[in-house]
Amino acid sequence: MFRNKALKLLDKIGDPYEFSIFDKEGKLAFGTLVFMVLPSPFLIDNEGIIRVRHVGVLTPEVWEQKFNSVLSKLKEDEK
């Protein structure tokens, strides 16, 4: 029920995320210690390892402070 509402909202306002995960059983939430806090953006590398986790809204400031340097390093390491 809530998933459909969320998808409709993203269709209406635009989806800023590369992809979204639906965790029907809630296993991922407990494994990452994120529950009842939305949104919770992650940066996951090519090996499936969570490199950055942020609880709350992803603002440009948060992106610069927490995500950008790690993403740049990961891209550099791929070369």
Secondary structure as GFF3:
##gff-version 3
##sequence-region A 1 79
A	DSSP	alpha_helix	2	13	.	.	.	ID=ss1
A	DSSP	alpha_helix	27	32	.	.	.	ID=ss2
A	DSSP	beta_strand	42	44	.	.	.	ID=ss3
A	DSSP	beta_strand	50	53	.	.	.	ID=ss4
A	DSSP	alpha_helix	60	62	.	.	.	ID=ss5
A	DSSP	pi_helix	63	68	.	.	.	ID=ss6
A	DSSP	alpha_helix	69	78	.	.	.	ID=ss7
###
